[in-house]
Amino acid sequence: MRVDFTKMHGLGNDFVILDGRKEALPVLDAVTAAAIADRRKGIGCDQLILLENCDQGDADFRMRIFNSDGGEVEACGNAARAVALLHGVSTKVLTDGGVISLEPTDGGATVDMGEPRFDWQSIPLDYAMDTASMPVSWGPLRNPIAVNVGNPHVVFFVGDTDAIDLGNIGPEIEHDPLFPERVNVNLATVQSKERIKLNVWERGAGLTRACGTGACATAVGAMRRGLVERKVMVELPGGALQIKWTDDNRILMSGPATESFRGSFEWSDYADGE
């Protein structure tokens, strides 16, 4: 079966998007997803996005998200902006992290990512603790804040994000037994009341040029601690995202998305993972 795809990115965080809404696609498993995402033998991407029809009344369609290791995850803010741009009109989309609202803009989108969750069961953590200042540490990193914004994050506020080797310590934190579903790791430096600098180790994908949910989690974490205003720019290696935490407890993320190219492939070329 020959399958069309669209390659897109949000601030350098790139996606292969498969649209199964008009014609159902074969079952996508972790092996096939990882093979398509492979940058040497496949098409190459940070995340593979699958769009499907759904029968949930408050959503127009479903978005499934597979990291480059083949694991399926709950949310991806950058991919949501890419899907908004591809879809072209306002819509509501079902993800495993909940229903999100997409509003395409000129060259990008605003995404209503929903409400943050701070209770330890929702992160989830292996045992109860204060998620506003967790009494744990890994090397020089200590007392993070934990938040679920559709997927789990820990955020460390440090003096200089570039002074810490996140590529080395990120995997250790991601796979710590404290996080039964693993975790995304954020290193943030508050530069002013309106700006945060951020580096992210993304669960199942590694160091990334941009992470939309990481920007949301970090901004809300900084707001919860009173470090920034309720509207802030988050500067990632790939560029900046605007994050707003509304008075009615919604997280709004705004930023660019770009279509790179379109193509097609034979499903059987990747279905066996070779």
One Martini backbone bead per residue (centre of mass of N, CA, C, O) as a GRO file, in nm:
protein
  274
    1MET     BB    1   0.094   0.037   0.025
    2ARG     BB    2   0.048   0.368  -0.056
    3VAL     BB    3   0.175   0.656   0.132
    4ASP     BB    4   0.108   0.961   0.244
    5PHE     BB    5   0.307   1.259   0.335
    6THR     BB    6   0.397   1.509   0.587
    7LYS     BB    7   0.649   1.745   0.636
    8MET     BB    8   0.718   1.895   0.958
    9HIS     BB    9   0.768   2.196   1.173
   10GLY     BB   10   0.858   2.319   1.515
   11LEU     BB   11   1.141   2.470   1.569
   12GLY     BB   12   1.277   2.178   1.454
   13ASN     BB   13   1.046   1.999   1.533
   14ASP     BB   14   0.985   1.695   1.370
   15PHE     BB   15   0.740   1.560   1.121
   16VAL     BB   16   0.535   1.282   1.039
   17ILE     BB   17   0.231   1.294   0.850
   18LEU     BB   18  -0.061   1.091   0.880
   19ASP     BB   19  -0.368   1.049   0.686
   20GLY     BB   20  -0.663   0.849   0.805
   21ARG     BB   21  -0.953   0.985   0.734
   22LYS     BB   22  -1.021   0.887   0.433
   23GLU     BB   23  -0.801   0.647   0.466
   24ALA     BB   24  -0.727   0.370   0.598
   25LEU     BB   25  -0.467   0.242   0.778
   26PRO     BB   26  -0.256   0.055   0.885
   27VAL     BB   27  -0.126  -0.075   1.151
   28LEU     BB   28   0.045   0.108   1.402
   29ASP     BB   29   0.351   0.035   1.528
   30ALA     BB   30   0.648   0.067   1.687
   31VAL     BB   31   0.830  -0.046   1.463
   32THR     BB   32   0.723   0.126   1.227
   33ALA     BB   33   0.761   0.405   1.351
   34ALA     BB   34   1.072   0.381   1.390
   35ALA     BB   35   1.140   0.331   1.089
   36ILE     BB   36   1.029   0.600   0.979
   37ALA     BB   37   1.204   0.785   1.188
   38ASP     BB   38   1.457   0.706   1.069
   39ARG     BB   39   1.739   0.893   0.946
   40ARG     BB   40   1.876   0.658   0.762
   41LYS     BB   41   1.619   0.446   0.669
   42GLY     BB   42   1.410   0.666   0.665
   43ILE     BB   43   1.260   0.969   0.680
   44GLY     BB   44   1.252   1.128   0.946
   45CYS     BB   45   1.199   1.200   1.302
   46ASP     BB   46   1.072   1.277   1.614
   47GLN     BB   47   0.765   1.249   1.508
   48LEU     BB   48   0.476   1.052   1.463
   49ILE     BB   49   0.171   1.134   1.289
   50LEU     BB   50  -0.174   1.033   1.348
   51LEU     BB   51  -0.471   1.060   1.165
   52GLU     BB   52  -0.811   1.017   1.291
   53ASN     BB   53  -1.101   0.903   1.338
   54CYS     BB   54  -1.384   0.990   1.558
   55ASP     BB   55  -1.661   0.946   1.821
   56GLN     BB   56  -1.607   1.208   1.972
   57GLY     BB   57  -1.808   1.480   2.013
   58ASP     BB   58  -1.565   1.705   2.103
   59ALA     BB   59  -1.427   1.586   1.834
   60ASP     BB   60  -1.307   1.572   1.498
   61PHE     BB   61  -1.030   1.426   1.574
   62ARG     BB   62  -0.736   1.222   1.584
   63MET     BB   63  -0.416   1.226   1.766
   64ARG     BB   64  -0.121   1.048   1.716
   65ILE     BB   65   0.190   0.976   1.908
   66PHE     BB   66   0.530   0.905   1.796
   67ASN     BB   67   0.822   0.839   1.880
   68SER     BB   68   1.137   0.752   1.758
   69ASP     BB   69   1.114   0.474   1.941
   70GLY     BB   70   0.777   0.406   1.908
   71GLY     BB   71   0.645   0.548   2.132
   72GLU     BB   72   0.347   0.629   2.280
   73VAL     BB   73   0.197   0.949   2.333
   74GLU     BB   74  -0.009   1.216   2.453
   75ALA     BB   75   0.176   1.479   2.369
   76CYS     BB   76   0.224   1.770   2.123
   77GLY     BB   77   0.262   2.097   2.062
   78ASN     BB   78   0.407   2.122   1.788
   79ALA     BB   79   0.222   1.924   1.636
   80ALA     BB   80  -0.040   2.083   1.679
   81ARG     BB   81   0.045   2.321   1.503
   82ALA     BB   82   0.087   2.161   1.244
   83VAL     BB   83  -0.203   2.052   1.224
   84ALA     BB   84  -0.342   2.324   1.212
   85LEU     BB   85  -0.210   2.414   0.945
   86LEU     BB   86  -0.304   2.169   0.776
   87HIS     BB   87  -0.615   2.196   0.828
   88GLY     BB   88  -0.691   2.541   0.843
   89VAL     BB   89  -0.895   2.517   1.090
   90SER     BB   90  -1.081   2.516   1.340
   91THR     BB   91  -1.029   2.275   1.615
   92LYS     BB   92  -1.084   1.950   1.763
   93VAL     BB   93  -0.860   1.726   1.947
   94LEU     BB   94  -0.778   1.399   2.007
   95THR     BB   95  -0.591   1.283   2.279
   96ASP     BB   96  -0.436   1.106   2.532
   97GLY     BB   97  -0.445   1.398   2.701
   98GLY     BB   98  -0.690   1.507   2.537
   99VAL     BB   99  -0.869   1.786   2.448
  100ILE     BB  100  -0.786   2.011   2.184
  101SER     BB  101  -0.735   2.345   2.061
  102LEU     BB  102  -0.725   2.479   1.724
  103GLU     BB  103  -0.557   2.786   1.584
  104PRO     BB  104  -0.490   2.919   1.304
  105THR     BB  105  -0.226   3.112   1.173
  106ASP     BB  106   0.019   3.309   1.056
  107GLY     BB  107   0.249   3.051   1.046
  108GLY     BB  108   0.052   2.900   1.266
  109ALA     BB  109  -0.050   2.866   1.622
  110THR     BB  110  -0.312   2.814   1.860
  111VAL     BB  111  -0.310   2.628   2.172
  112ASP     BB  112  -0.529   2.449   2.375
  113MET     BB  113  -0.391   2.246   2.639
  114GLY     BB  114  -0.534   2.306   2.896
  115GLU     BB  115  -0.496   2.168   3.213
  116PRO     BB  116  -0.305   2.160   3.472
  117ARG     BB  117  -0.125   1.906   3.668
  118PHE     BB  118  -0.004   1.849   4.024
  119ASP     BB  119  -0.069   1.587   4.118
  120TRP     BB  120   0.106   1.298   4.173
  121GLN     BB  121  -0.089   1.100   4.016
  122SER     BB  122  -0.080   1.276   3.733
  123ILE     BB  123   0.205   1.264   3.627
  124PRO     BB  124   0.341   1.026   3.755
  125LEU     BB  125   0.418   0.899   4.072
  126ASP     BB  126   0.527   0.652   4.295
  127TYR     BB  127   0.493   0.880   4.520
  128ALA     BB  128   0.426   1.095   4.757
  129MET     BB  129   0.454   1.458   4.691
  130ASP     BB  130   0.577   1.769   4.644
  131THR     BB  131   0.547   1.929   4.326
  132ALA     BB  132   0.664   2.227   4.383
  133SER     BB  133   0.911   2.075   4.571
  134MET     BB  134   1.102   1.829   4.522
  135PRO     BB  135   1.277   1.592   4.743
  136VAL     BB  136   1.505   1.587   4.496
  137SER     BB  137   1.806   1.449   4.321
  138TRP     BB  138   2.055   1.514   4.044
  139GLY     BB  139   2.313   1.613   4.129
  140PRO     BB  140   2.276   1.955   4.060
  141LEU     BB  141   1.975   1.863   4.064
  142ARG     BB  142   1.696   2.027   4.237
  143ASN     BB  143   1.381   2.081   4.323
  144PRO     BB  144   1.148   2.024   4.140
  145ILE     BB  145   0.883   2.062   3.919
  146ALA     BB  146   0.560   1.912   3.868
  147VAL     BB  147   0.385   1.842   3.547
  148ASN     BB  148   0.077   1.800   3.368
  149VAL     BB  149   0.026   1.860   2.992
  150GLY     BB  150  -0.049   1.548   2.887
  151ASN     BB  151   0.241   1.521   3.004
  152PRO     BB  152   0.534   1.452   3.173
  153HIS     BB  153   0.705   1.687   3.404
  154VAL     BB  154   1.025   1.830   3.481
  155VAL     BB  155   1.151   2.129   3.658
  156PHE     BB  156   1.456   2.315   3.638
  157PHE     BB  157   1.602   2.584   3.814
  158VAL     BB  158   1.871   2.770   3.672
  159GLY     BB  159   2.138   2.979   3.602
  160ASP     BB  160   2.252   2.773   3.354
  161THR     BB  161   2.160   2.565   3.105
  162ASP     BB  162   2.454   2.530   2.955
  163ALA     BB  163   2.616   2.411   3.220
  164ILE     BB  164   2.444   2.148   3.160
  165ASP     BB  165   2.441   1.800   3.082
  166LEU     BB  166   2.155   1.683   2.953
  167GLY     BB  167   2.253   1.435   2.781
  168ASN     BB  168   2.345   1.282   3.047
  169ILE     BB  169   2.104   1.328   3.272
  170GLY     BB  170   1.831   1.280   3.131
  171PRO     BB  171   1.808   0.963   3.122
  172GLU     BB  172   1.813   0.919   3.428
  173ILE     BB  173   1.548   1.071   3.486
  174GLU     BB  174   1.351   0.941   3.287
  175HIS     BB  175   1.422   0.632   3.427
  176ASP     BB  176   1.323   0.677   3.693
  177PRO     BB  177   1.121   0.511   3.924
  178LEU     BB  178   0.952   0.767   4.002
  179PHE     BB  179   0.867   0.728   3.682
  180PRO     BB  180   0.647   0.505   3.547
  181GLU     BB  181   0.623   0.692   3.255
  182ARG     BB  182   0.823   0.868   3.266
  183VAL     BB  183   1.011   1.176   3.160
  184ASN     BB  184   1.036   1.511   3.116
  185VAL     BB  185   1.325   1.736   3.082
  186ASN     BB  186   1.378   2.061   3.239
  187LEU     BB  187   1.588   2.350   3.168
  188ALA     BB  188   1.575   2.664   3.348
  189THR     BB  189   1.598   3.027   3.280
  190VAL     BB  190   1.532   3.320   3.435
  191GLN     BB  191   1.549   3.644   3.278
  192SER     BB  192   1.248   3.734   3.336
  193LYS     BB  193   0.910   3.806   3.368
  194GLU     BB  194   0.898   3.742   3.025
  195ARG     BB  195   1.155   3.526   3.031
  196ILE     BB  196   1.268   3.198   2.908
  197LYS     BB  197   1.515   2.954   2.925
  198LEU     BB  198   1.528   2.635   2.726
  199ASN     BB  199   1.589   2.286   2.794
  200VAL     BB  200   1.526   1.949   2.641
  201TRP     BB  201   1.437   1.624   2.752
  202GLU     BB  202   1.281   1.383   2.559
  203ARG     BB  203   1.073   1.140   2.581
  204GLY     BB  204   1.197   0.913   2.339
  205ALA     BB  205   1.409   1.153   2.187
  206GLY     BB  206   1.562   1.366   2.346
  207LEU     BB  207   1.718   1.609   2.234
  208THR     BB  208   1.565   1.931   2.161
  209ARG     BB  209   1.478   2.225   1.993
  210ALA     BB  210   1.169   2.156   2.071
  211CYS     BB  211   0.896   2.193   2.331
  212GLY     BB  212   0.575   2.257   2.393
  213THR     BB  213   0.515   2.117   2.666
  214GLY     BB  214   0.770   2.223   2.804
  215ALA     BB  215   0.695   2.521   2.789
  216CYS     BB  216   0.436   2.494   2.950
  217ALA     BB  217   0.548   2.366   3.209
  218THR     BB  218   0.758   2.586   3.271
  219ALA     BB  219   0.576   2.832   3.285
  220VAL     BB  220   0.382   2.725   3.504
  221GLY     BB  221   0.601   2.672   3.714
  222ALA     BB  222   0.698   2.969   3.733
  223MET     BB  223   0.420   3.083   3.810
  224ARG     BB  224   0.377   2.913   4.069
  225ARG     BB  225   0.652   3.056   4.195
  226GLY     BB  226   0.662   3.371   4.097
  227LEU     BB  227   0.879   3.435   3.848
  228VAL     BB  228   0.636   3.510   3.653
  229GLU     BB  229   0.416   3.586   3.442
  230ARG     BB  230   0.111   3.483   3.274
  231LYS     BB  231   0.303   3.591   3.035
  232VAL     BB  232   0.540   3.416   2.817
  233MET     BB  233   0.863   3.368   2.692
  234VAL     BB  234   1.006   3.077   2.530
  235GLU     BB  235   1.347   2.987   2.487
  236LEU     BB  236   1.466   2.789   2.238
  237PRO     BB  237   1.687   2.665   2.018
  238GLY     BB  238   1.455   2.704   1.775
  239GLY     BB  239   1.286   2.913   1.958
  240ALA     BB  240   0.977   3.083   2.022
  241LEU     BB  241   0.722   3.081   2.283
  242GLN     BB  242   0.391   3.152   2.377
  243ILE     BB  243   0.271   3.169   2.719
  244LYS     BB  244  -0.060   3.120   2.867
  245TRP     BB  245  -0.227   3.166   3.186
  246THR     BB  246  -0.535   3.158   3.261
  247ASP     BB  247  -0.794   3.229   3.479
  248ASP     BB  248  -0.932   2.936   3.377
  249ASN     BB  249  -0.682   2.722   3.354
  250ARG     BB  250  -0.541   2.775   3.076
  251ILE     BB  251  -0.325   2.674   2.807
  252LEU     BB  252  -0.153   2.896   2.585
  253MET     BB  253  -0.007   2.829   2.263
  254SER     BB  254   0.231   3.018   2.060
  255GLY     BB  255   0.337   2.951   1.711
  256PRO     BB  256   0.517   2.805   1.476
  257ALA     BB  257   0.481   2.650   1.143
  258THR     BB  258   0.614   2.401   0.897
  259GLU     BB  259   0.637   2.307   0.569
  260SER     BB  260   0.858   2.103   0.387
  261PHE     BB  261   0.719   1.826   0.264
  262ARG     BB  262   0.616   1.580   0.019
  263GLY     BB  263   0.508   1.225   0.008
  264SER     BB  264   0.590   0.868  -0.043
  265PHE     BB  265   0.520   0.518   0.057
  266GLU     BB  266   0.585   0.189   0.137
  267TRP     BB  267   0.470   0.016   0.396
  268SER     BB  268   0.648  -0.249   0.363
  269ASP     BB  269   0.932  -0.105   0.410
  270TYR     BB  270   0.852  -0.073   0.745
  271ALA     BB  271   0.679  -0.304   0.887
  272ASP     BB  272   0.955  -0.484   0.962
  273GLY     BB  273   1.201  -0.272   1.046
  274GLU     BB  274   1.434  -0.270   0.808
   0.00000   0.00000   0.00000
